[in-house]
């Protein structure tokens, strides 16, 4: 999406918002340790050597670039090769090399660039105090050499440096620190945004897995319960009443076909995420079909009230809650009669009440575990509630209260 938007010109490119690709090398500890920045180190070293040679031509009053000077320049540049592995040591190492170079009276030049790169890298990688200390040590050493120790250090007869020069050096140091801190802050922001995006992606994946698991449970629990009941009927009547057994087998065939269709619809979202479903999601408009399926399992269901017009998500949740409640009656209750009551008289909420007359056939009457948990999760996701428990007269009741408008619609109305 970000890359497409960048190609269309609809906003800044992805690297501007989330950092250039090479920043990611610093976010992976293993890659950071293995990465040797030899190209940039070689480029900086060549620039320092050539730049110092050129600078020496205009500073005839300083010492010439002898072999020691070139070794110091080579050491200062070569240390940068370890700046990703040992940022603090490299920051102080380049500082010491620059101080020795300065104290030996060699010409001013790009040797200080190595200190700037090393300290910049240390600050960006989080070693702020060490980098500030290294820069401060270099500045103090320059003050001592330029104003107090110059009489005993080469070149001979070198006068004291003007104090105005220290203001220029102080501004140079401040610029290095400011740019480094800006880069560090930006990098931390990129790292934080990347972590937040990864966490959001994991959360969406978890929510999607939970949704698919809930859908599969609701579809399979209901369909397999009906199939199980009809299979028992078919086996019991296979010899005495073949026609009734045939009816039971026909119901099994129809129910299994429908279950396969719904399971395929759920799994299609895994194969082609983002595509529109091939069939519309079920809703309360399929309540008569649900009643008919329950009747084929030997459960008589009375429906009171008319379903209101609901948002797709709320409609699906309401259908699944009724489906799961009726499935629990078939599986866990000795009652062969259930009632579904729909009430939306207040215009704000839909109250779904599913009752059976009991008695329970097991300790988990009304359902326990994934069934009730799934209903509660569906209701909670919409801002609704689920109450389930035994009635005083021995039956079991599931009461769901769902908002008629989705949370997003409610916010828009406000």
N, C-alpha and C positions, 0 to 999 in steps of 0.2 A: 504493500500500500504506500509506504513512504517513498520507495523508489519510483513507483508509478506517478506519484504526486510531483516528485522532483522532475521527472521527464516532461510532465505536462506544464511545469512552471508554476504550479499552485502552491508555493511556499518554499521555504529553504530546504536544501538537500539534507538527506539523512545524516551525513557526516557532520554537518554544521550543528545539528541539534544534539547528536549523541557522541560526537567526537570522531576524529579521523581514524581510519583503520589501524594505524600503527599504535594508537593509544591502548588497544586491546592487548598488546603484548605485555604491557605493564600490569594488567589486571589478572594475569595468570602467573602464579608464582613459579610453576615449573618452567614455563616458556621464558620467564624473565631471567631465570638462572642460566638457562642454556643459550640465551641469545647473546652473541658477541657483536657489538656495534663497530665492526672493523672498518666498514666503508666510511662512516662519518669520522671515525678516529683518524684514518689515513688522510682524509680530505683536510681536517683541521690541522694535523701535524705538518702537512705540506704547506698549507697557508701560513702557519706560524714560522716555519723555517724560511720560506721565501719572503714573507713580510718583514721579518727581522733583518734579513740581508738588505732589503731595500731601505728600511728605516735607518740602518747604520750609516748609509751614505750621507744622510742629512744631519748626523750627530757626530761630527768629527771630534768633538771634545770628550766623547765617551770612549770607553775601552772598545777595541775591535773585537769582532766575533772570532775568538780562537776556538780550538777544539772543545775546551770546557764549556764555553757558551753554547755550542751546538749540541753537546751532550745534554745540558740542562734543558734546552728547547725540545730535544727529542724525548727526554724523560717526561717533561710536562705534557707533551702531546700524547705519548704512548700510554701514560697512566689512564687516559680516558677510555681505553679499551676495557677496563674493569669497572667502569662507572655504574653499570647495571647490577653487578654482583656486590661490589663494595663501595657504595656511594660516599660514605663518610671518609673512609681511608683515601679515596681518590681526591675528595675535596681538600683534605689537609695535605696530601702529597703534592698536588699541583701548587698549593699555596707555598709550601716550603721551597719547591723548585723555583717559583717566581721570586721569593724573597732572596734566595741565594743568588739568582741571576741579577736582581736589582742591587744587592749589596756588593757584588763584584764589579759594579760600575758599567755593565754592558748597556747598550742603547735601549731606550724605551721602545716598546713595540707590541706586537700581538701576542706576546707571551701571556699577557693578562687575560687573553681570550680563553685560554685553557682553564683558568680559575673561574671565569664567568660560566663556562659550560658545566664544569664539575659542580659548582654550587647551585646552579639552576637545576641540574639533575637531582641533586640531593634534596632540595626543597620540594620539588615535584613528587619525589618518592617518600616524602614525609619526614625527612631528617632536617627539620627547619633550624633547630638550635645549633646543630653541628655546622650547617652551611653559614649561618650568621656569624658564628665564632670564627670560621675560617676567613671569611671576608673581613671581619674586624681585625684579626691578627695581621692580615696583609696590609690593611690601612695603617695600623699602628707601626708596623715595621717600616713602612714607607716614610712616616713622619719621623721616626728615629733616624733613619738613614739620611733623609733629605735635610734635617735641621740640627742634628747633634752628632751623628757618627760620620758625617761626610769627611771630616778632617783626617780620620784614620783609615778611610776606605778609598779604594781607587774610584775614579782616576785622581791623580795628585793635582792639587790646586783647584779642585772643583768647588765652586762657591755654594752657599746654602740656597736651597730652592725657595722661591717666593711663596709666602703663605697663601696667596690667591690660588696657587696650584692645588692646594689641599681642598679648597672648595669644589674645584672641578672633579677631583678624585672622589670626594664625598658624594657628589651628585651622580657620578658613575656607579658607585656602590649602591646608592639608593635606587637607581634605575634597575640594576640587576635584581635586587631584592624584590622590588615592586613587580617586575615582569614575572619573576619566579613564583611569587605568591599568587598572582593572577592565574598563571598556568596551573598551579597546584589546586586552587579553588575550582577552576573549571574542570580539571580532571576528577576531583572528588565528586563534583556534580554529575559528571558523566557516569562514574562508577555507581553512584546512588541510583540514577535513572535506570541504568542497566539492571541493577539488582531488583528495582521495583517492577520493571517489565518482566523479568524472569519470574518473580513472585506472582505477579498478576497472571502470567501464562500458566503457572502451576495451579493457581486457584481456579482458573477457568477449566483446566483439564480435570481437576478434582470434581468440580461441579457437574461437568458433562458426564463423567463416569458415574456419579451418583444419580444423575437424571436417567441415564440409560439403564442402570441397575434397577432403579425404581420402576421404570416402564416395563422392563422384562419381567420383574416380579409380579406386577399387577396383571399383565397379560397372561403369563403362564399359570399363575396361581388360580385365576378364575377359570381359564380354559381347561386346565388339567383336572380341576375339581369336578367340572361338569363331565368331562370324559370319564373320570374315575367312577362317578355315580352311574352313568349310562352303561359303562362296561360291566358293572355289577348287575345292573338290571338285565342286560343282554345275556350274561352267563346264567342268571337265575331262571330266565324264561326261554332259554334256547330250545329246550325240549318240550315244555308244556305250552308255550305260546310263541311260536316262531314269528308271527306277524309283529308282536310287540318287541321281540328281540331285534327284528329288522329295523323297526322304528328307532330303537336305541342305537343300533349301528349307524343308521343314517345321521342321527344327531351327533355321534362321535365324529363322523366324517366331516360334517359341516363345521363343527366346532374346531376340529384340528386344522381345517383349511383356513378358517378365520384367524386362528392363533398364529399359523405360519405367516399369513399375510401381515399381521401386526408386528411380529418379530422381524420380518424382513424389512418393514418400514423403519423400525428402530435401528437395525443394523446398517441400513443404507446411509444413515447420517454419519456413520464411521467411515464408509468407503468414499463418500463424496461430501465432505463437510461444506456447509454453506449453500448447497443446492436445495431447491424447494422440494418438500416431500411429495411423493407420487400420489398419495391419498391424503385427504384432509384428516386432521387429528379428530378422534372421537369426542363428542360432547353430549350434553344432556338431551339433544335431539334424538340420540340413539337409546334413550331410556326404555322405550317400548321393546326394542330389540334385546336389551339387557333383561327385561322382565321375561321375555319369551325364553331366553337361554336359561334363566333360573327355573322357569316352569318345566323345561326339559330335564332338569336335575331333580324334579320333585318338590320344588319350592314355589309356593304361591305368593306373589308379591302384589300388594295394593299400593298404588301411587296416588298421593293426594297433593293437589296444587299443580300449577303450571310453571315450567322453568322459564326464567326471565332471559332476556338477551344479555349474553356475557361476552367478555373478552376471550379470545381463543385460549389463553393460558388458564384463566379461571374456569372456563367451560371444561377443559380437559381435566383439571384437578377435581372438579365436582363429579365428573363421570367416573374417574378412577376411585374416588372415595366411596361412591355408591357401589361400584363394582367390587371393591375389596370388602366392604361391609357385607354384601350379599354372599360373597365367596366364604367369608368367615361363618355366616349362618349355615351354609351348606356343609362346611367342614367340621364345625365345632358345636353346633347346636342341634338338639333333638327336635326343635320346632320345624314344622313344614310350612310355616306361614310367617311373612315379614311385611312390614309397612314402611314405605318411603314417603316422607312428608317434606314438601318444599314450601318455604315461606320467605317472601321478600317484600312484605308489606311496608316496612319502614323506608324503602327506597334506597337504602345504603348497603344493606347486607343481605346475603342469601343464607338462610338457615336450612340445613339439610339434616333431617332426623331419620335414622334407620333403626327400627325396633324389631325384635323378635320375641316370641313368647317363651323360649327356653323349653325344657331345661338344658343346661350345658352337658355335653357328652364327654368333657375332659377338663383338666385343670386350666387349659388355655382357652376357655370359652370366650368367644368374641374375637379371638385372635391374639397372638402375642408375638413379639419379635418384629420381624421385618414388615409385616402387614400394617400394624398400627403405627410403627415408626415411619413408614413411608407416607401414610396419611397425614401424620403430624408435620412431616417435612414439607409436603405439598401445601398444606394450609399455612404454615409459617412463612413459606416463601412468598405468599401473596398477602401476608399481613393478617391472616385469619387464625382460628383456633380449632382444636379438636378435643372433644371430651368423649371418653368411652368408659363404660362400666356397667355393672349389673344394676338392674332396676329392683325396686322393693318387691315387686310382684313376681320376681323370679326370672324375668326376661333380661335381655341385654340391649343397651342403647348406644348408638354412635351419633353424636351431635357435632356437626361441623358448621362453623360460622365463617363465611367467606365474604370479602368486600365485593360489591357489584362492579366497582371500577378497579382496574389495576393500579398499583402504587404510582406508576409513571403518569397515568391519566389524572390521578388525584392531585399530583404536584402541578401539572399543567393547569388544572382548573384554578388552583390558588394563584 
